[in-house]
Amino acid sequence: MTEDLSQRTAALVREHLAMPRERVHSLTTTNLNGKLVESLNLLGYLRDFVSASGMELVDAHGRRYLDFLAGYGSVPLGHNHPAVAAAVRAAIDAVVPHFILMAPEALPAALAARIAAISPRSSAQPSELSMAFFMSSGSEAVDGALKLARAVTRRPRFVAAQRGYHGATFGAMAVTGDARLEVFEPLGERTLVPWGDAALIEAQLQKRDVAAVILEPIQAEGGVNLPPAGYLAEVQRLCRRYGTLFILDEVQTGLGRTGTWFACERDGVVPDVLVLAKALSGGLVPISAYVTRPDLWRKAYGTLATCELHCTTYRGGPLACAAALATIEVIEATGLVARADKLGEQLGTRLRAVTAGHPLIREVRGRGLLWGIELAASKDGVAAALIAQWLVVGLLERGIVTQVTTLSPTVIRVEPPLILEEAHIERFCDALRDVLATHATGTIASLVGVGKHLIKQRLDAVLGRAPS
């Protein structure tokens, strides 16, 4: 009976994976998010990706695309890396308990020790970042870090940066610099200050009611904004002076993305709490973590009465931990951190060369394998955002997958998996050059192209024609 049922459930999955694209769209519209399908189709994003391996995605028509988005950084080793898949299968085959939460477990313990071993360290730090708590998403990990700061300091307020992105749960939204989130107010006691201005942070810390300052070492969704020289170190110094915890959100920059294990290492900074997610999954099983010092952990959760104050059912699931352990092993064994540093220099040089002098491009900036191409049009205008989307669609039509940054939609992100090769850089830059020469040649031409496309999409909808 069990064998028959297993065969049936496996067949059921294969059947669903093979359903016609029209059926997928219909079910998505009815049971998930119909406006998502509509919005994807609006400017020409809509694709049906059915398989993926390494750097490539394949759609239902057999067209191949080079992935320069990497699941917003959550696919660091490319799609379906065999070593990560093998580790997950090994955990399944071991028939270990899942989510029992009533006994120490091997894989979470091993992963916590592994993360402690690679975490940033400093001679000035009283102890290492060696205490980890695992969850499923970056938002949850940010929430956990904020709760730790409240428990340690017993202070109510948080300070974060404008255009900083930290997630979608209530706690994470409270420290995210996105004006659109006002629909969810009140979000809690927090103050948002301009990115890069340590003096304004000190003005808030002087009130001595701030539990934590939370920043990204590089603002990813905010437009790939690098920190001014000495900024992170100064914020760390100020936090220590005023008894405030310093949280660094490395959800998108951590685990080799910027050419060091953690972006904060470039600035010689070791935060009080480090937040990880995205890349830790290896692209297969969601997992996140926040890591802190033992003295802070003990102060927050170090008694029998408080040790379970912060808990979650899915903490440290064996499949997720297996994927994370394998991901760290692959990154280290294949030298992907140093590779990201080396190829990142080449990528930045080529991007600047391809875009130099083009009227649409203001700046190319980044580090390692995280780059942003900012348009020369107004940063906040609807027209500028449409032009950026039009440029991204042009890349998609040429077989390149990427996207704009969430909080700065006039910046096009360039965020490939860490397994990037020089040939991939050349293919991307060739496509970008062609887009800038023939598809998005300037502001007026791009807006005309957008207008024509929107008219066509509207006519297709009125006439009942399927999206092309």
C-alpha positions in Angstrom: 0.0 0.0 0.0 2.8 2.4 0.9 4.7 1.7 -2.2 1.6 2.1 -4.4 0.8 5.4 -2.7 4.3 6.6 -3.2 4.1 5.9 -6.9 0.8 7.7 -7.1 2.1 10.8 -5.3 5.2 10.9 -7.5 3.0 10.5 -10.6 0.7 13.3 -9.3 3.7 15.7 -9.0 4.9 14.8 -12.5 1.3 15.4 -13.8 1.1 18.8 -12.3 4.5 19.8 -13.6 3.4 18.8 -17.1 0.1 20.7 -17.1 -0.5 23.2 -20.0 0.7 26.7 -19.4 -2.9 28.0 -19.8 -4.0 25.8 -16.9 -1.1 27.1 -14.8 -2.1 30.7 -15.5 -5.8 30.0 -14.8 -5.1 28.3 -11.4 -2.7 31.1 -10.5 -5.3 33.7 -11.3 -8.0 31.8 -9.4 -6.2 30.5 -6.4 -3.0 32.5 -6.0 -2.5 36.0 -7.4 -4.2 37.0 -10.7 -2.7 40.4 -10.7 0.7 38.9 -10.7 0.0 37.2 -14.0 -1.4 40.5 -15.4 1.5 42.5 -14.2 4.1 40.1 -15.6 2.3 40.2 -18.9 1.9 44.0 -19.0 5.4 44.9 -20.1 6.4 41.5 -21.5 7.9 39.7 -18.5 5.6 36.7 -18.7 7.5 33.5 -19.3 6.9 29.9 -18.3 10.1 28.5 -16.9 9.9 24.7 -16.7 13.4 23.6 -15.9 16.7 25.0 -14.7 20.3 23.9 -14.3 23.4 25.8 -13.4 23.3 29.3 -14.9 20.4 28.5 -17.3 16.7 28.6 -17.2 14.5 26.9 -19.9 11.0 28.0 -20.8 8.0 26.0 -22.1 9.0 26.7 -25.7 12.6 25.4 -25.2 14.2 28.8 -25.1 17.2 29.1 -22.9 18.0 32.1 -20.6 21.1 33.1 -18.7 20.2 33.8 -15.1 21.7 37.1 -13.9 19.1 37.4 -11.0 19.9 34.2 -9.1 16.6 34.3 -7.2 17.5 37.7 -5.8 20.6 36.1 -4.5 19.1 32.9 -3.2 20.6 30.6 -5.9 24.3 31.1 -5.2 25.5 27.8 -6.8 23.2 28.0 -9.8 20.0 26.0 -10.2 19.8 22.4 -8.8 23.4 22.0 -7.8 24.1 18.3 -7.6 26.1 18.5 -4.4 23.3 20.3 -2.6 20.7 17.9 -4.0 22.8 15.0 -2.8 23.0 16.4 0.7 19.2 16.8 0.9 18.7 13.3 -0.4 21.1 12.0 2.2 19.1 13.6 4.9 15.9 12.1 3.6 17.4 8.7 3.3 18.6 8.9 6.9 14.9 9.0 8.0 15.8 11.4 10.8 13.1 13.0 12.9 11.7 16.3 11.5 10.6 19.2 13.7 10.6 17.2 16.9 12.1 20.2 18.8 12.5 18.1 22.0 16.1 16.9 21.6 19.4 18.1 20.3 19.7 17.4 16.6 22.9 16.7 14.6 22.4 18.8 11.5 21.4 22.1 13.2 24.3 21.6 15.6 26.8 21.0 12.9 25.5 23.9 10.8 25.7 26.3 13.8 29.3 25.3 14.4 30.1 25.7 10.6 28.6 29.2 10.5 30.5 30.2 13.6 33.7 29.0 12.0 33.3 31.3 8.9 31.7 34.3 10.7 33.6 37.6 10.8 35.9 38.1 13.7 38.0 40.8 15.2 40.7 41.2 17.9 38.6 44.0 19.3 35.5 41.8 19.7 35.1 40.4 23.2 33.8 37.1 21.8 32.9 35.5 18.5 29.6 35.3 16.7 29.0 31.7 17.7 25.3 31.4 18.7 22.9 30.8 15.9 19.1 30.6 15.6 17.6 29.1 12.5 14.4 30.0 10.7 13.0 29.8 7.2 13.2 33.4 5.7 15.2 36.5 6.0 12.3 38.4 7.3 12.0 35.9 10.2 15.7 36.2 10.9 15.5 40.0 11.1 12.5 39.7 13.4 14.6 37.4 15.6 17.5 39.8 15.7 15.2 42.7 16.6 13.7 40.7 19.4 17.1 39.8 20.7 18.1 43.5 20.8 14.9 44.3 22.7 15.5 41.5 25.2 19.2 42.5 25.8 18.7 46.3 26.0 15.1 46.6 27.2 14.9 49.6 24.9 11.9 50.2 22.6 13.2 51.9 19.5 15.2 50.9 16.3 17.1 53.0 13.8 17.5 52.0 10.2 18.4 53.6 6.9 16.1 55.0 4.2 15.9 52.7 1.2 17.1 49.8 3.4 15.2 46.6 2.8 14.9 44.0 5.6 11.8 41.9 4.8 8.0 41.6 4.8 7.0 40.5 8.3 5.8 43.3 10.7 9.1 43.6 12.5 11.1 43.6 9.3 8.8 46.1 7.7 9.2 48.4 10.6 12.9 48.9 9.8 12.5 48.8 6.0 12.7 52.2 4.3 9.8 51.8 1.8 7.2 54.6 1.8 4.6 52.2 0.3 4.4 50.3 3.6 2.4 53.1 5.2 -0.7 51.0 4.5 0.5 48.7 7.3 1.1 51.5 9.9 1.6 51.6 12.8 4.7 49.4 12.5 6.4 50.2 15.8 8.9 52.6 17.3 11.6 53.2 14.7 13.4 56.1 13.0 14.7 56.0 9.4 17.7 58.1 8.6 19.5 58.8 5.3 22.0 56.1 4.2 25.6 57.0 4.9 25.1 59.7 7.6 26.6 58.4 10.9 26.0 61.8 12.5 22.3 61.5 12.2 22.5 58.0 13.7 24.4 59.4 16.7 21.7 62.1 17.2 19.2 59.3 17.6 21.5 57.2 19.9 22.0 60.1 22.2 18.4 59.6 23.4 19.5 56.3 24.8 16.3 54.5 23.9 17.5 52.7 20.8 17.7 48.9 21.1 19.5 48.4 17.8 20.7 50.0 14.6 20.1 47.7 11.7 21.8 48.3 8.3 22.8 46.4 5.2 26.6 46.6 4.5 25.5 47.3 0.9 22.0 48.4 0.2 20.8 45.8 -2.4 17.1 46.5 -2.9 17.8 50.2 -2.3 19.8 50.4 -5.5 23.1 48.7 -4.8 24.4 51.6 -2.7 27.9 51.1 -1.3 28.7 52.5 2.2 30.9 55.6 2.4 34.4 54.9 3.6 34.4 54.4 7.3 30.6 54.6 7.7 30.0 51.1 9.0 33.0 51.2 11.4 31.8 54.6 12.8 28.2 53.3 13.3 29.7 50.3 15.2 31.7 52.6 17.4 28.7 54.8 18.1 26.6 51.8 19.0 29.2 50.6 21.5 29.4 54.1 23.0 25.6 54.3 23.6 24.9 50.7 24.6 23.0 50.0 21.4 23.3 46.7 19.4 24.5 46.8 15.8 22.7 44.4 13.5 24.0 43.8 10.0 21.6 42.3 7.5 23.7 40.2 5.1 20.7 38.3 3.7 21.7 39.4 0.2 25.4 40.2 0.6 26.6 37.2 2.7 28.3 33.9 1.8 30.7 35.2 -0.8 28.4 37.4 -2.9 30.6 40.5 -2.6 34.0 38.8 -2.8 34.4 38.1 0.9 32.5 35.6 3.0 30.6 38.6 4.4 30.5 42.2 3.0 31.2 43.7 6.4 34.7 42.2 6.4 35.8 44.8 3.8 35.2 47.4 6.4 36.7 45.5 9.3 33.4 45.4 11.1 32.0 42.6 13.3 28.4 43.4 14.3 26.7 42.3 17.4 24.2 40.3 15.3 24.6 39.0 11.8 21.6 38.0 9.7 21.8 35.4 6.9 19.3 33.9 4.5 18.9 33.6 0.7 22.3 32.0 -0.3 22.3 29.8 2.7 19.5 27.8 1.0 21.8 26.6 -1.8 18.8 27.4 -4.0 16.9 24.3 -2.8 15.5 24.5 0.7 14.7 27.8 2.4 16.7 28.6 5.6 17.8 31.7 7.4 19.7 32.5 10.6 20.8 35.2 12.9 24.1 34.8 14.7 25.3 36.6 17.8 27.7 36.5 20.7 27.3 34.1 23.6 27.1 37.0 26.1 24.2 38.6 24.3 22.4 35.3 23.9 22.8 34.6 27.6 21.5 38.0 28.5 18.4 37.6 26.3 17.7 33.8 26.6 20.1 32.4 29.0 17.8 31.1 31.8 15.5 28.1 32.0 12.6 30.6 32.0 13.7 32.5 28.9 15.5 29.9 26.7 12.3 29.3 24.7 11.0 32.9 24.6 11.9 33.0 20.9 11.0 29.8 19.1 9.6 28.5 15.8 8.4 25.1 14.7 10.6 25.0 11.5 13.8 26.1 13.2 16.7 23.9 12.0 14.8 21.4 9.8 17.2 18.6 8.7 16.6 19.1 5.0 17.3 22.9 5.2 20.4 22.3 7.4 21.7 19.7 5.0 21.3 22.1 2.1 23.1 24.9 4.0 25.9 22.7 5.1 26.4 21.5 1.5 26.3 25.1 0.2 29.0 26.3 2.5 31.1 23.3 1.6 30.8 23.9 -2.1 31.5 27.6 -1.8 34.7 26.8 0.2 35.9 23.8 -1.7 35.6 25.4 -5.1 37.0 28.8 -4.1 33.8 30.7 -5.0 34.5 33.6 -2.6 37.8 34.5 -4.3 36.2 33.8 -7.7 33.4 36.3 -6.9 36.0 38.9 -6.1 38.1 38.3 -9.3 35.2 38.0 -11.7 33.4 40.9 -10.0 36.2 43.2 -11.0 35.9 42.0 -14.6 32.2 42.3 -14.5 32.3 45.9 -13.3 34.9 46.8 -15.8 32.9 45.4 -18.7 29.6 46.9 -17.5 31.3 50.4 -17.4 32.8 49.9 -20.8 29.5 48.8 -22.4 27.4 51.6 -20.9 30.0 54.4 -21.1 28.6 57.6 -22.7 25.1 56.2 -23.2 22.4 58.9 -22.5 20.3 56.5 -20.4 23.0 55.5 -17.9 24.1 57.6 -14.9 26.3 55.2 -13.0 27.5 51.6 -12.7 28.4 50.6 -9.1 28.8 47.4 -7.1 31.2 44.9 -5.6 31.9 41.3 -6.3 28.9 39.8 -8.0 26.4 42.4 -6.9 26.1 45.4 -9.3 23.6 48.1 -10.1 23.1 50.0 -13.4 21.4 53.3 -12.5 19.5 55.2 -15.2 20.3 58.9 -15.8 16.5 59.7 -15.7 14.9 61.0 -12.5 15.4 58.6 -9.7 11.8 58.5 -8.6 9.7 59.3 -11.6 7.2 56.8 -13.1 8.6 57.4 -16.6 12.1 56.5 -15.4 10.9 53.3 -13.7 9.1 52.3 -17.0 12.3 52.9 -18.9 14.2 50.7 -16.5 11.6 47.9 -16.9 11.7 48.3 -20.7 15.5 47.8 -20.6 15.1 44.7 -18.4 12.5 43.3 -20.9 14.9 44.0 -23.7 17.5 41.8 -21.9 14.8 39.1 -21.3 14.0 39.1 -25.0 17.7 38.5 -25.6 17.9 35.6 -23.2 19.0 37.3 -20.0 17.0 37.2 -16.8 17.5 40.1 -14.4 15.3 42.7 -12.6 15.3 46.2 -11.2 15.9 46.7 -7.5 12.8 46.8 -5.3 13.2 50.2 -3.6 15.0 52.0 -6.4 13.2 50.9 -9.6 15.5 52.9 -11.8 18.4 50.7 -10.9 18.9 47.4 -12.8 20.5 44.7 -10.7 23.2 42.4 -12.0 23.4 39.5 -9.6 24.5 36.2 -11.2 25.1 33.0 -9.3 28.6 32.6 -7.9 29.4 29.9 -10.5 29.6 32.6 -13.1 32.2 32.2 -15.9 33.9 34.8 -18.1 31.9 33.6 -21.1 28.7 34.5 -19.1 30.0 38.0 -18.5 30.6 38.5 -22.2 27.2 37.1 -23.2 25.5 39.5 -20.7 27.4 42.5 -21.8 26.8 41.7 -25.5 23.1 41.6 -24.8 23.2 44.8 -22.8 25.1 46.6 -25.6 22.5 45.4 -28.1 19.6 46.6 -25.9 21.2 50.0 -25.5 21.9 50.3 -29.2 18.5 49.1 -30.6 15.9 48.7 -27.9 16.4 51.3 -25.2 18.4 54.0 -27.1 17.1 57.0 -25.1 14.3 58.3 -23.0 11.9 59.2 -25.8 12.5 56.1 -27.8 12.1 53.9 -24.7 8.8 55.5 -23.7 7.5 55.1 -27.2 8.4 51.5 -27.1 6.7 51.1 -23.8 3.6 52.8 -25.2 3.4 50.6 -28.2 3.8 47.5 -26.1 1.0 48.5 -23.7 -1.3 49.2 -26.6 -0.6 45.8 -28.1 -1.2 44.1 -24.7 -4.5 45.9 -24.3 -5.7 44.9 -27.8 -4.7 41.3 -27.1 -6.8 41.4 -23.9 -9.8 42.9 -25.7 -9.6 40.4 -28.5 -9.0 37.5 -26.2 -5.6 36.6 -27.7 -3.1 34.7 -25.6 0.0 36.5 -24.3 2.8 36.3 -26.8 
